[in-house]
Amino acid sequence: GIRLAPKEKLEVPVLFMPAEMKIYKTQVVIHVMRENGENWPYEVTAESNTDLTRNVTVAENGETQGILWIYPIHGTPEAPQQKSVVIRCQARQRLEQRVELLLIGVMPGETALPDAGNSAMVNTDESSNTPEVTDGSSAALEFLYELQYQSDEIRSQLDSLVGMQLLEKEWDTESRIVTLIFNVVFAPSKPMRNKATLVVQCTAGGLWKFPLLFIATEPEVDDVINIVAVGLNKESIVGFKLTSQTR
């Protein structure tokens, strides 16, 4: 019953309140009819385009009574953001740290829809393989993970310094909690303090975000340079070499 003038815009509010961590699918359908009740002269026949016939309603005389706009909606629940995980390492050193992350409210694998994988995010090289978590039954849970950065500048700084690999997966069927254990490698070349977000998505539905804070402290002193004075008001010179880590 909404009247729409020519060239007028219509905003359709969509509210999403997921009850479980699974993929939800629905459609928003807009049905438009002429205000004077007349039909459009176009007649839908058996030879008409199938995509066109799906988007119109036909009157008894075969004319077009209404036009449909159909908008598919995929809802992915997102868990509340967790506390930051701090990865601290001294500059010019290499750190390997096991990070344990809890995914709460994971749904069993059989609830995944056939095309659930299409809604997954683009993966980094580390997450190209989708690890499976099994609970002893035929149902399997697949996860995709990606390390996201606040800016391209931070990505360029951390991409070559940070590595992540999923080591273990544990699935508790009673509490519906999946524990993912990652091995994080951090090898900073200079002092820094940058943030990143580990995004984990389950193909059965659900999105979890874990903030990571990478801190590189001051490196150890390379060497001590002693300059011996040769006399008052006379210059003393000492030489040392510096090697560049990059071109």
HUTA-V798996 format. One record per residue. N is the residue number from 1. PHI is phi in whole degrees, 0 to 359 (999 if undefined). OMEGA is omega in whole degrees, 0 to 359 (999 if undefined). Layout:
n	phi	omega
N	PHI	OMEGA
N	PHI	OMEGA
//
This chain:
n	phi	omega
1	999	180
2	270	178
3	271	183
4	235	179
5	282	177
6	303	180
7	68	181
8	279	180
9	262	178
10	236	177
11	262	181
12	248	180
13	287	178
14	236	181
15	250	181
16	237	179
17	230	184
18	291	177
19	266	181
20	220	179
21	275	177
22	210	181
23	283	176
24	246	180
25	229	177
26	205	178
27	223	169
28	257	183
29	246	176
30	256	181
31	249	183
32	248	176
33	230	178
34	290	183
35	294	182
36	277	177
37	82	180
38	282	179
39	263	171
40	279	187
41	289	182
42	294	180
43	254	179
44	271	180
45	241	180
46	295	181
47	273	183
48	292	179
49	300	184
50	295	178
51	296	180
52	288	182
53	294	179
54	287	185
55	253	177
56	223	169
57	250	189
58	250	176
59	280	183
60	297	181
61	277	177
62	91	179
63	283	182
64	278	182
65	270	181
66	210	179
67	241	182
68	248	168
69	246	185
70	245	181
71	243	176
72	292	179
73	233	175
74	248	180
75	257	178
76	245	179
77	294	178
78	239	181
79	288	176
80	302	183
81	293	183
82	271	177
83	289	183
84	290	173
85	261	185
86	264	175
87	248	186
88	243	180
89	210	176
90	284	179
91	303	182
92	69	173
93	240	180
94	233	183
95	240	170
96	243	184
97	227	176
98	275	181
99	242	182
100	256	182
101	239	181
102	254	175
103	256	185
104	266	176
105	82	181
106	290	179
107	273	177
108	302	186
109	295	184
110	289	178
111	279	181
112	292	179
113	274	185
114	304	184
115	257	182
116	298	183
117	295	181
118	291	183
119	270	182
120	287	182
121	281	175
122	287	187
123	262	170
124	277	181
125	300	182
126	294	187
127	251	182
128	293	175
129	268	182
130	267	181
131	291	180
132	250	174
133	239	181
134	242	179
135	248	179
136	93	178
137	257	181
138	283	181
139	285	180
140	232	177
141	251	177
142	248	182
143	233	172
144	243	179
145	224	184
146	210	176
147	262	183
148	251	182
149	240	183
150	288	182
151	205	177
152	294	179
153	295	178
154	293	178
155	300	181
156	295	180
157	283	188
158	262	186
159	306	183
160	273	184
161	256	187
162	240	174
163	226	180
164	226	178
165	218	179
166	279	184
167	262	186
168	223	176
169	225	178
170	232	186
171	239	177
172	261	186
173	291	183
174	288	181
175	273	183
176	56	177
177	245	175
178	255	178
179	257	176
180	252	179
181	248	181
182	254	168
183	257	182
184	255	177
185	250	181
186	227	182
187	229	183
188	285	179
189	262	180
190	207	180
191	298	180
192	198	175
193	210	184
194	230	180
195	252	175
196	213	179
197	228	174
198	269	182
199	257	180
200	243	179
201	234	177
202	262	181
203	293	175
204	283	179
205	122	178
206	115	181
207	224	179
208	235	180
209	238	182
210	236	179
211	291	176
212	238	178
213	239	180
214	260	181
215	239	174
216	248	182
217	274	182
218	299	180
219	285	175
220	292	178
221	294	182
222	291	184
223	193	176
224	251	182
225	258	178
226	259	178
227	245	182
228	263	180
229	287	178
230	264	179
231	160	180
232	293	178
233	58	177
234	239	182
235	282	171
236	241	185
237	238	173
238	226	181
239	247	175
240	209	185
241	257	173
242	241	178
243	250	180
244	282	179
245	279	180
246	226	177
247	288	999
//
